[in-house]
Amino acid sequence: MQHTPLTLYLAAPRGFCAGVDRAIKIVEMALEKWGAPVYVRHEIVHNKFVVDGLRDKGAVFVEELDECPPDRPVIFSAHGVPKAVPAEAARREMVYVDATCPLVSKVHIEAARHGENGLQMIMIGHAGHPETVGTMGQLPDGDVLLVETVEDVARVDVRDPSRLAFVTQTTLSVEDTAGIVAALQRRFPAIVGPHKEDICYATTNRQEAVKAMAPDCDALLVVGAPNSSNSQRLVEVGRRAGCAYSQLVMRATDIDWRALEGIRSVGITAGASAPEVLINEVIDAFRARYDVRVQMVETAQENVEFKVPRILREPV
C-alpha cells in the first residue's frame, strides 16, 4: 500500500533546555549518592513521562515540604521555590538540593536586589505557576504585585509610581510580554526593568523556530504537557504565526488523526521539558501512516550547560 506524501518540518532548537537537563541530572545523581527514596518538592519538570521515569528509579514527588521525612534528602524543582522553603528545610536540618534553573535564580536575585533598594516589584507571569509563586516568594507579602495581561496593568494599585521595578516569568510569550512591558512603561515611566531579558534563551529560541516554520505548515504539533507554560506558549505562537491547527500533544497516542486528514505538511516541535524520545515517537507515528520527508528548520544553535550543585559532586 502506497502512503500519501507528507513533509514533516522539525524545529531546531526543540525539547530539553539546559535547565531541564540539569534538574533531571540532579535527581538521578541524588539517587545514586543517597539511594532511594529521594523526595522532590513539586514535579522536577513539567513532563509526565520524565516524572514517571524518575519515580520508577525511586524519586517521591510531593507538593509541600511537610510531606517529606526529615531524614531523607529533598530536591526543589527547576521552577524555583519561595525563600521560606529552604529556610524551613534548614530549620528541620534536612539535606536539600536546589534544582532551580540558574536563569530563574537570576530573576530571584534581581527581585531581591530591587527589594533591598526599596522598590516595589511587579511580576509579569501566570498566577499559580510554580515559577511565579517562587519568584514572588523572594520578597515579603505585598512587595510583589502580579500582572498577567495588558488589562491588569491599568488596574494594578502600587504604593509609589516612582519606586517600581518589574521582572517576568522566564517561559512567557515574547510578543505578549513585550506588550505588557510597554503598557507598564506607559503608565509608570520611572519603572526599572531587568538588565537583561528575563525570558530565557530556550523559550525565545523555540518560539522563533515555530514562527519560522508555522506559515508552511498545515498543522503544528507541540510535544509537551498541559501544565508546561513554555509548551502552551508554543501552541499560541504557532497559531499567531499562521498555522491555525496548532495543538499540544503529550505523546503520539494523543494525535487526532481524523483532524489531520488531507494535510500535506506538519510542523513538530517540543517544549523545554519534553525528551527527544517522545518527539521520535511522534515522527515514527507519522512514518507508519505517510510517506514522510523530514525537513529541519533551524533558527539557532544551543550549547549552554549548567553545573550541578557542589553537594552532589562531593563524596558522601
C-alpha positions in Angstrom: 0.0 0.0 0.0 1.4 3.4 -1.0 1.3 6.1 1.6 0.4 9.7 0.9 3.5 12.0 0.8 3.9 14.3 3.8 6.6 16.9 4.7 7.5 17.0 8.4 9.1 20.3 9.4 11.2 19.6 12.5 12.0 22.6 14.6 15.5 23.2 16.0 16.0 24.0 18.7 13.3 21.9 20.4 12.8 19.9 23.6 15.1 19.8 26.6 16.9 23.0 27.6 20.0 23.3 29.8 17.9 24.0 33.0 15.7 21.0 32.5 18.7 18.7 31.6 20.4 19.9 34.9 17.3 19.3 37.0 16.8 15.8 35.8 20.5 15.0 36.3 20.3 16.4 39.9 17.6 13.9 40.8 19.5 11.0 39.2 22.7 12.0 40.9 20.9 12.3 44.3 19.5 8.8 43.9 23.0 7.5 43.1 24.5 9.3 46.1 21.9 8.7 48.8 19.8 5.9 47.4 16.0 5.7 47.3 13.8 7.3 48.3 14.8 10.9 47.4 11.9 13.4 47.8 11.2 16.1 45.2 9.1 19.1 46.0 6.8 19.6 43.0 7.3 17.9 39.6 11.0 18.4 38.9 10.0 19.5 35.4 6.5 19.6 33.8 6.5 16.3 31.9 4.7 13.2 33.0 7.0 10.8 31.0 10.1 12.3 32.8 8.5 12.4 36.2 7.2 8.8 35.9 10.7 7.6 34.8 12.3 9.2 37.9 9.5 7.9 40.1 10.4 4.4 38.9 14.0 5.0 40.0 13.0 5.9 43.5 12.0 9.6 43.4 9.0 10.6 45.5 7.1 13.7 44.3 5.3 15.8 46.9 3.7 19.3 46.8 4.9 20.6 50.1 7.9 20.2 52.4 5.9 18.9 55.3 5.2 15.7 53.3 8.9 14.9 53.4 10.6 13.0 56.3 13.4 15.0 57.8 15.9 12.1 57.4 15.8 11.9 53.6 17.1 14.3 51.0 14.7 16.7 49.3 15.1 18.4 45.9 13.5 21.7 44.9 12.2 21.7 41.3 13.6 23.6 38.4 10.8 26.2 38.7 12.2 27.6 41.9 10.7 28.0 45.4 9.8 30.8 47.8 12.6 31.8 50.2 10.5 30.3 53.1 11.0 26.7 51.7 14.8 26.4 52.0 14.6 28.3 55.3 12.2 25.7 56.6 14.3 22.8 55.3 17.3 24.3 57.1 15.3 24.7 60.3 14.4 21.0 60.1 18.0 20.2 59.5 17.2 18.4 56.2 19.6 17.7 53.4 18.3 19.6 50.4 19.4 20.3 46.9 18.1 23.3 44.9 17.5 22.3 41.2 16.2 25.8 40.4 17.2 26.7 36.8 20.0 29.2 37.0 18.1 31.6 34.7 15.2 31.5 37.2 17.7 32.1 40.0 18.9 35.2 38.1 15.3 36.6 38.3 15.2 35.8 42.1 18.4 37.8 42.6 17.0 40.7 40.6 13.8 40.7 42.7 15.8 40.6 45.9 18.1 43.4 44.8 15.1 45.6 43.8 13.6 44.9 47.2 16.8 45.9 49.0 16.7 49.2 47.1 13.2 49.9 48.3 11.4 49.3 45.1 8.0 47.6 44.9 8.0 44.8 42.3 5.6 44.0 39.6 5.9 40.5 38.2 4.6 39.6 34.7 3.6 35.9 34.9 0.8 33.4 35.3 -1.0 33.2 38.6 -0.3 29.9 40.4 2.5 28.7 38.2 5.3 27.4 40.5 7.9 29.7 38.9 5.7 32.8 39.6 5.0 31.6 43.2 8.7 31.0 43.7 9.8 34.4 42.4 7.0 36.3 44.3 8.1 34.4 47.4 11.6 36.0 47.3 10.1 39.1 48.9 7.6 39.7 51.8 3.9 39.6 51.0 2.6 42.7 49.3 6.1 43.6 47.9 5.4 41.9 44.6 2.3 42.5 42.5 1.3 40.1 39.7 0.1 41.2 36.3 -0.9 38.7 33.6 -2.3 40.9 30.9 -2.2 44.5 29.5 -5.6 45.0 31.1 -4.1 44.1 34.5 -1.6 46.9 34.2 -4.4 49.5 34.1 -5.8 48.1 37.4 -2.7 47.4 39.4 -2.5 49.5 42.6 1.0 50.5 43.6 2.5 52.2 46.7 4.6 54.8 44.8 4.7 55.0 41.0 8.2 56.4 41.1 9.6 53.4 43.1 8.8 50.4 40.9 10.6 47.6 39.1 9.4 44.6 37.1 10.6 41.1 36.4 9.0 38.4 34.3 8.4 34.6 34.3 11.1 33.0 32.1 8.7 31.0 29.9 6.3 33.6 28.6 5.4 34.6 25.0 8.0 37.1 23.9 5.4 39.1 22.0 2.7 39.1 24.7 5.3 40.1 27.3 6.6 43.0 25.2 3.0 44.4 25.1 2.7 44.2 28.8 6.1 45.8 29.4 5.1 48.6 27.0 1.9 49.2 29.0 3.8 49.3 32.3 6.3 51.8 30.9 3.5 54.0 29.6 1.7 54.0 32.9 4.8 54.1 35.1 7.6 55.9 33.2 10.1 55.5 36.1 9.7 51.7 36.3 13.0 49.8 36.3 13.4 46.8 34.1 15.9 43.9 34.1 19.4 44.5 32.9 19.0 41.5 30.5 15.8 40.0 29.2 14.1 37.7 31.8 12.5 35.4 29.2 15.1 32.7 28.8 17.1 31.9 25.7 15.5 28.5 25.3 11.9 29.9 25.4 12.9 32.6 22.9 14.7 30.2 20.6 11.8 27.6 20.5 9.3 30.4 19.7 11.5 31.7 16.9 11.7 28.3 15.3 7.9 27.9 15.4 7.5 31.4 13.9 9.8 30.4 11.0 8.0 27.2 10.1 4.4 27.8 11.0 3.4 29.6 7.7 4.5 26.5 5.7 2.6 24.0 7.9 -1.0 22.7 7.5 -0.7 21.6 11.1 1.7 22.1 14.0 2.1 19.7 16.9 3.9 20.7 20.1 5.1 17.8 22.2 4.6 18.9 25.8 2.5 18.8 29.0 -0.7 20.8 29.6 0.9 22.4 32.7 4.0 23.4 30.9 3.9 27.2 30.3 6.6 27.2 27.6 4.8 24.4 25.7 1.4 26.2 25.8 3.1 29.4 24.6 4.5 27.5 21.5 0.9 26.5 20.6 -0.2 30.1 20.8 2.8 31.3 18.8 2.1 28.7 16.1 -1.5 29.9 15.7 -0.4 33.5 15.7 2.3 32.9 13.1 -0.2 31.4 10.6 -0.9 27.8 11.4 -4.5 27.7 12.6 -4.3 24.0 13.6 -1.6 24.2 16.3 -2.1 21.6 19.0 -0.4 20.3 22.2 0.2 16.5 22.4 1.8 14.7 25.3 2.6 11.6 23.2 1.9 10.1 19.8 -1.2 8.4 21.2 -2.7 11.9 21.7 -2.6 12.8 17.9 -6.1 13.3 16.4 -5.5 11.6 13.0 -9.0 12.4 11.8 -8.3 16.1 12.2 -5.2 15.7 10.1 -6.9 14.1 7.1 -5.8 15.7 3.8 -2.8 17.5 5.1 0.5 17.8 3.2 2.8 19.3 5.8 3.1 19.1 9.6 5.4 21.1 11.9 6.8 19.3 15.0 8.4 20.9 18.0 8.6 20.3 21.7 8.5 22.3 24.9 11.7 22.6 27.0 10.7 19.7 29.3 9.9 17.2 26.6 12.5 14.5 25.9 13.6 13.6 22.4 12.3 10.1 22.8 8.7 11.5 22.7 9.5 13.6 19.6 10.8 10.5 17.9 7.7 8.6 18.9 5.6 11.2 17.1 7.8 11.1 14.0 7.5 7.3 13.9 3.7 7.5 14.2 3.7 9.7 11.0 6.1 7.4 9.2 3.7 4.5 9.8 0.9 6.4 8.1 2.6 8.6 5.5 5.5 8.7 3.1 7.4 11.1 5.2 10.1 13.6 4.2 11.7 15.4 7.2 12.9 18.9 6.7 14.8 20.6 9.6 14.0 24.2 10.4 17.0 25.5 12.4 16.9 29.1 13.6 19.6 28.9 16.4 22.1 26.6 17.9 22.3 25.9 21.6 25.4 24.8 23.6 24.5 26.0 27.1 25.3 23.8 30.0 24.8 24.4 33.7 26.8 22.7 36.5 25.0 20.7 39.1 25.3 21.8 42.8 28.5 21.1 44.6 26.8 18.9 47.2 26.3 16.3 44.5 29.9 16.4 43.4 31.3 15.8 46.9 31.8 12.3 48.4 29.2 11.0 50.9 
